[in-house]
Amino acid sequence: MIKLLAVLLIIILQACSTKEQQTIYDPSQLSRIELDKKVLKCIKGKSSYAYDKFHTMEEGETLYRISKRYDISIKELIEINNIDDHRDISIGKIILIPGAKFSEFKWPLKRPVTSGFGKRGRKSHSGIDISADKGTHIKSIADGLILNSTSSLKGYRKYGRIVVIGHGMGITSLYAHNNKNLVKAGTCVKKGQIVAEVGSSGNATGNHLHLEIRRHGKPVNPMIYLDH
């Protein structure tokens, strides 16, 4: 009886341990302000970026007052910060002041692009595919915060093992079909840091990296951002 109880206890502990290892950092549980602050904390200092200014909204402030302070139009502030209602901006929200610049993003690996962005037959390809041998190191294209590092992500089941990095300014990068993820969600990474290995997990016909860059959730052509 005692042996049976011991075996059951071991099984329960192993199940709990497995569940803990599979837990991922879920940015949807954070407010936009909290997420912005975490990303900015990662990319400050010696960053891939060279931002001019950030402004944190304080009580009683308006976008009009900020526009006058920095001599920038309200329209510019609304567009670059993706603001829906300029009359209702939360205290503590981080406002990017236009004029910010960032260096070109680094290629995650130096291999041939086998499938480009855009139309692919009757379907649309939301990123680029880069062919490489299994186990080849994949590097972060820029400084950022690991938003997800998991073997299966809701809405991206066909992508297999996936890593998603937030870079600020509404920009995220996504690395899919990985053989192995080498980073944990919720941690900071630097430009050029190894984050995963090339593989063929998910719906993939061979070993390759599927790379996406998204701005405010919408796919954009990675070739625009990557260095040439």
N, C-alpha and C positions, 0 to 999 in steps of 0.2 A: 504493500500500500504506500509506504514511504517513498519507494523507488518510483512508483507511478506518479505521485505528486511532484517529485523532483523533475521528472521528464516533462510533465505538463508545464511546470514553472519555467524550464529552459525554453520550451516552445513559445510561451507567451513573451518572454524577454526578447527572443530573437525576432518575433513579429513586431514588437514595439521598436526595436532597433532599426529594422528594415523600413518601417513607416517613417521614422525620424530622418533617415538618410534620403528618402524620396521627397521630403518636404522641400518646396521651392519658395523662393522669395517672390511674393505676389504683389507687384506694384499697384494692382487694382485696390488693395486694401489701404493704400496711402492716399491722402489728399494730393492734389496737384502741387500745392505749395510745399508739402513735406517731401515729395518726390524730387521737385526742382532743387530743394536745398541739399538733398543727398547727392544728386548728380553734380551740383556745383562744388560740393565739398571734394569730390573726386577729381575734378578737372581744374581746380585752382592751383596756383603756384607754378611749378614747372610743367605746364600743360602743352598739349598740341595746339591749344588755342591761344589767341592774343586778344582777349576781349578789351574793349575800351572802357565800358562802364556797366555796372548793374545798379539798380535802385530798388530798395525794399520799401513797399508801400507802408506808410504810417497812418495812424488814426487822423482823420480830418483831411487827408490829402486827396487830391483829384488828379486825373490824367491831364487836365488842363494846366494845373499848377506845375506838374512835372514837365510838360511840353515847353512851358515858358522858362523853366529853370535851365533846361538843356538846349533851348532854342531849336526844338524839333516839333514838327507838326503832329497833332493828335492822330491823324490818319496813319502816319508812319509807325507810331507806337502801337496802334491797334493791329496793324498788319503783321509786324515782326514778332509780336507777342501773342498772336492768335487770340485776341480778346473778343468775346462775344458781346458783352455789354459793358461799355466803358463807364457807365454810371453805377455799376455794382462790382467793384474790385475789392477782394478780400484784403484785410490788413495782414501784412507779412508777405504778400505776393511779390515775387522777384520780377522786376521789369528790366528787360534788356534794352539798353539804349542803342539805337541804330548807329552803325559805323563800326560795329564789332567785326573783327576779321578772324579767320582761322586758316591754318595751313592746310594744304591738301592732305587727304587721308592716305595712309600707307596701305599698300596692297597686302592682303592677309597671307598670300603666298605667291611666289613668282612662278606661274605656270600658264599655259595657254588657256584662253577663254574659249570654251567649246559651245556655249550657247549664250547669246546676248539678251539684253533687256527688251521687252516689248512683245510684239506679235510673234507667235511660234505656231504656225499652222492656223487652226481656228481658235486657238487659245492664246491667252496673254501670259507672258513669262514675267513674273514680278521681281526678278533679280538677274544675276549672271551665274553661269556654271563654270567652275575652274577645275580642270582635270589634274589629278595628282595621284601618286601612289598611296595606298592605304598606310596610315600612320604618319604621313607628312604633317608637320606642325602647322597649325593655323594661328595667325597672330591678329591681335586687335588692331583695327584700322586707325583708332585714336583713343585718347584717354577717356575713361568713362566708368559707369557703375554697372555691374552685372545684374540685370533685371531678372533673367531666367537662365537656368542651366539644368536641363532635365532630359529624360529619355522620351518624353511625350508631352506635348503642350496642346491644350484645347484650342481647336481651330487650325492647328498645324500638324495633325496626326501623320500626314504623309511625309513630313520632314524628318522623322526619326529623331535622333538625338540632336538637340538644338541649344544654342547659346544666343541670348539677346543682350545687347549692351546699350545703355542710354548714354548719349554724348552731350546732352543739353540742347537748347534751342529747338526742342521738339524732334531732334534727330536720333534715330536708333539704328543699330546694325544687327543683322541676324545671320547666324552661321549654322547651316543645316546639313543633315545626312552624316553627322560626325560618327567616327568609330568610337571616340572617347572624349568626354568633356573634362577639362583639366582645371576648371575654376568653379567656385561656389557662388551661388546667388547672394547678392547683398554686399559683395566685396568690390573694391576699386581696382582697376587695371590701367596700365600705361600703354601708350601707343607702341606697338611692336611686341607687346607681351604675349606669350603663347597661351591660348585659351582652349584649344581643342586639337584633335587629330582627324585627318581626312578619313572618311569611311564611306559606307553605302547603306547606312541604316535608313529605315523608312522605305518610301517608294522610290528607289533609285536603281538604275540599270547597271551602274558601275561606280567605282570609287571616284568621288569628286566633291568639291565644296559648292554648295548653293549659297551665294551671298546676296543679301538684300540690304538696301539702305532705305529707311522710311523717314518721311518728314510729317509730323503730326499724324502718324498712322498710315499715310498713303505712300506706296512704293514710288521711288524715283530712280532714275538711271544711275547706278553706281559709278559708271564711267565719268560722270560729271564731277564727282567728288574725289576719285582716286588720282594719285599723282601719275604723271605721264613721263 
